């Protein structure tokens, strides 16, 4: 197995030459490390001729200590002494860098591991920072990293205009098959940011690579994304945030297991097996979350075992799961989330996550699974064509 070199590894070998003589800001989190587990912030403060002037923290913060949807405060990084500006506060406006934070910077660098699903907010932090950098005339650099789900498979519908939010800011499918650097190129072009963008490509990554093919250790990019297996199911199971079903937060295997106190595991699994979902099997489980939904309560549900990752369709699987939970949970405890979600209070959270109300309405109307997904494959094909000119990496021989 050939070890992939990330964009950061490439720059380390170059001695950060493109940044010499510049005052630099960096958007980072715990995954911003090189092959020797050295953090980008720690490397930049020691890089010859480089002045690290500011750090910017996305959701969960630069050291990854905050839980999901918890506002991150401005601070000073304990390790480097560099001021930290939050890009995840309590309003939508807090998601973008303020103009005064960018004053005097000669470069803004983004180096964060994405997980290949449109709900994951880091790529929207990147996009909003690109937009702000363009207005401030600050060059923007993306140090690229692998898509853990491969760069081939695309699955899902595109986010409709009414359903744009911080878990779907632009028209992407649920599983987009692009790296952060490729998405930066797409956003810059399609959204007309006018950003002076440079993507530092990886070396050795091919589109067909899953995470285990890269030779890289998987560092949790957020508190509830502990393994690459979590990332594999996430494009379907994140939709659980739009329901009162526990998506396994507060357990050791979030998103891979799910349930609630009112779930009948055997009935649920029997219902799911009728769908003949590819590349996946289900196992009955019980768990007691230590935080979030049903904290301290005994839950029953199922564990998702992916048996063939190339055949597995996480979105189809996830929608089948919540369809089954709705059918089995009517009158027993199932409900859609009704409170504000990711700064939006006038659209149901489940619809924001789906990028449409088609799935929720269809589930409520008793549609079969294929009808719930009607039109999604065509939208995926359209996106696959649309993204082509922004791709940086080829398939293997």
C-alpha positions, 0 to 999 in steps of 0.5 A: 500500500502506498501512503498518500501524501496530503496537501500539508505533507507536500507543503512540509516537504517544500518548507512552506515556501509559498508562505514565506514572507507572509502573515498567515491565517489558518482554518484548522481543527484536530485533523490538521496534522502532517504524517508525523502528527504535527499540527499545522498551527505548531508547524507554522509558528516555527516555519522560517519566514512565516508569521502565523497571525490568526487561527480560525475555528470551525464547528467543534473548535480548533482542538475539537472539544465542542459538541455539534451545534454548540457555539465556539467562542473566540479565544487564544490558542494555548499551544501557540499563543495565537488568537483564535476567531470562531467561525461557528457562533450562535447566528448564521452571520457568525459563520463567516470571518469578519473583515477586520479579522482578515486585515493585514493577512497575506494568506488564508489557509484551510486544512481540515479533513472532510468526510464526503457528505454534504451535511458536514459543515467544514466545507461550508466554513471553507466556502464562506471563508473563501467568499470573505477572503475574495472581498478582502483580496486575501489569497486562499489556499486549500491543503487537500485531503482524501474523501474517505468514501472514495471519489467515484460514487455519487448518491442523492438529490441536490439541495433545493433553494428553499432548503439551503442551510449550513448542512446544505448551503449549495446544491450538492448530493448527499454523497458528492465524491469530491475532495475539499480542494475539488469542492473549493474549485466548484464553489469558486466557479459556480458561486462566483466568489472571485477568490484567488484560490490555490489547491495544494493537491495530494500525492498518491490518491486515486478516485477509487480509494476508500480511507483504508486504501490511503495508508493514513490513520483516521483522526476523528474530525469531530467528536461523533465521527470516531472512525472511517466506518462512521463516515461510511454510514453518515450520508444516510444516518445524519438524517436522524438529527431531524427526528427524535430517534437517537443516532447513537450520540453518547455511545461509542459507535454513533451513526452506526447504531440507532434506536429509541426506548420505544423501538422493537428491534426484531420488528425493525430488522424484519421490516428493513430486510424486506427492502433487500438493501445492498451491501448491508446487514442489521443486528439488534442492539441495546444501548444507553446514551451518556448524553443527547437524546434519551440520556441515561435511558435504555434504548433498543434499535439496530447496528448497521454492518456494511458487508460490501462498501462498494455496493452499499448505498448509505442514503437509500439505507438511511431513508429506508431506516427512517421510513421503517421507524416512522411506520413502527413508531406511529402512536408509540413515540416517533416524531420529527424534530420541530425546534430550530436546526442550524440557524433555520426555524421555519423548515423542518430539520429533516427536510433541511437534511434531505434538501427537500420535503419529498422524503418526509411527505412521502414517508407520511403518505406511505409511499414505497422506498423507490418513490421516496427516492424518485428523481434522485438518481437523475440529479446525481448523474447531472451533478456527476457531469457538472463536477467533472471539470473541477476534479483533480485526481484520476482513477487508477490504472 
